[in-house]
Amino acid sequence: MTLDGAVMIFAGVVILVSLALALTLSPYWLLLTAFVGLNLIQSSFTGFCPAAIAFKKLGVKSGAAFS
């Protein structure tokens, strides 16, 4: 798995978990979903992604989008 795939899987999991938490606990968990979405948008413009940096430090090999 490359860094690109790891970031996309992580973002998807966080979105699904926050939706489940919003349905079961509090609608304020939707703020986490919004944060992930905004982070994906800004990283597409700037190339800066905190999750990519963390995964790279964990030893995940680089992909096409995040190197």
Residue frames relative to the residue before (quaternion, step in Angstrom):
aa qw qx qy qz dx dy dz
M 1.0000 0.0000 0.0000 0.0000 0.00 0.00 0.00
T 0.3224 -0.7456 0.5548 0.1799 3.53 -1.02 0.87
L 0.7162 -0.4447 0.3391 0.4174 3.51 -1.37 0.20
D 0.6260 0.5527 -0.3325 0.4382 3.58 1.02 -0.82
G 0.6824 0.4863 -0.2784 0.4694 3.56 0.89 -0.96
A 0.6438 0.5295 -0.3193 0.4508 3.57 0.99 -0.84
V 0.6549 0.5033 -0.3143 0.4680 3.59 0.97 -0.84
M 0.6755 0.4932 -0.3021 0.4574 3.59 0.90 -0.88
I 0.6400 0.5046 -0.3243 0.4802 3.61 0.99 -0.78
F 0.6501 0.5161 -0.3162 0.4594 3.59 0.92 -0.88
A 0.6589 0.5026 -0.3097 0.4663 3.60 0.90 -0.90
G 0.6598 0.5135 -0.3074 0.4544 3.58 0.93 -0.85
V 0.6573 0.5050 -0.3062 0.4682 3.57 0.96 -0.86
V 0.6548 0.5049 -0.3192 0.4630 3.59 0.92 -0.87
I 0.6434 0.5150 -0.3250 0.4639 3.60 0.98 -0.79
L 0.6835 0.4826 -0.2953 0.4611 3.59 0.85 -0.91
V 0.6469 0.5069 -0.3188 0.4721 3.60 1.00 -0.80
S 0.6745 0.4834 -0.3123 0.4624 3.59 0.91 -0.84
L 0.6188 0.5214 -0.3509 0.4713 3.61 1.06 -0.58
A 0.6450 0.5087 -0.3179 0.4734 3.59 0.98 -0.81
L 0.6596 0.4975 -0.3063 0.4728 3.59 0.98 -0.83
A 0.6355 0.5236 -0.3312 0.4608 3.59 1.05 -0.72
L 0.6733 0.4920 -0.2994 0.4636 3.58 1.01 -0.74
T 0.7676 0.3896 -0.1960 0.4697 3.57 0.99 -0.79
L 0.8066 0.2977 -0.1407 0.4909 3.61 0.95 -0.78
S 0.7808 -0.2218 0.2221 0.5402 3.56 0.51 -1.18
P 0.4963 -0.6641 0.4644 0.3114 3.60 -0.97 0.76
Y 0.5085 0.6484 -0.4238 0.3760 3.62 1.21 -0.21
W 0.5408 0.6128 -0.4018 0.4130 3.61 1.21 -0.33
L 0.5427 0.6122 -0.4048 0.4086 3.61 1.21 -0.30
L 0.5305 0.6093 -0.4095 0.4238 3.58 1.23 -0.30
L 0.6151 0.5277 -0.3459 0.4728 3.59 1.10 -0.63
T 0.6208 0.5283 -0.3336 0.4735 3.58 1.03 -0.77
A 0.6584 0.5038 -0.3026 0.4704 3.58 0.94 -0.88
F 0.6333 0.5347 -0.3279 0.4534 3.59 1.00 -0.81
V 0.6577 0.4998 -0.3122 0.4692 3.59 0.90 -0.88
G 0.6546 0.5165 -0.3120 0.4554 3.58 0.94 -0.86
L 0.6701 0.4861 -0.2954 0.4768 3.57 0.92 -0.88
N 0.6361 0.5247 -0.3265 0.4620 3.58 1.04 -0.75
L 0.6352 0.5160 -0.3300 0.4705 3.60 1.02 -0.73
I 0.6531 0.5103 -0.3118 0.4645 3.57 0.99 -0.82
Q 0.6964 0.4604 -0.2945 0.4650 3.60 0.81 -0.92
S 0.6532 0.5079 -0.3366 0.4495 3.62 0.98 -0.66
S 0.6073 0.5402 -0.3687 0.4510 3.60 1.13 -0.47
F 0.6941 0.4474 -0.2748 0.4925 3.60 1.13 -0.57
T 0.7947 0.3451 -0.1595 0.4732 3.58 0.89 -0.92
G 0.3939 -0.7152 0.4867 0.3107 3.58 1.11 -0.61
F 0.5869 0.5602 -0.3691 0.4533 3.60 1.28 0.00
C 0.1146 0.7852 -0.5973 0.1166 3.56 -0.72 1.10
P 0.3985 -0.7395 0.4883 0.2362 3.60 -0.50 1.14
A 0.6311 0.5287 -0.3434 0.4519 3.61 1.01 -0.72
A 0.6391 0.5235 -0.3271 0.4588 3.60 1.00 -0.79
I 0.6329 0.5216 -0.3285 0.4685 3.57 1.02 -0.77
A 0.6655 0.4998 -0.3044 0.4633 3.58 0.94 -0.88
F 0.6752 0.4848 -0.3036 0.4658 3.60 0.89 -0.86
K 0.6202 0.5380 -0.3430 0.4563 3.59 1.06 -0.71
K 0.6530 0.5034 -0.3106 0.4729 3.59 1.02 -0.79
L 0.6555 0.4985 -0.3018 0.4803 3.57 1.21 -0.52
G 0.6105 -0.6173 0.3215 0.3780 3.57 1.29 0.03
V 0.4075 0.6876 -0.4989 0.3351 3.59 1.20 0.32
K 0.4450 -0.7179 0.4644 0.2663 3.58 -0.83 0.99
S 0.6082 -0.6064 0.3925 0.3290 3.53 -1.15 0.77
G 0.2451 -0.7465 0.6006 0.1485 3.50 -1.29 0.52
A 0.7490 -0.3895 0.2817 0.4560 3.55 -1.25 -0.35
A 0.7258 0.4452 -0.2525 0.4596 3.60 0.89 -0.88
F 0.7905 0.1748 -0.0790 0.5817 3.58 0.86 -0.94
S 0.0112 0.8251 -0.5639 0.0334 3.57 -0.60 1.10
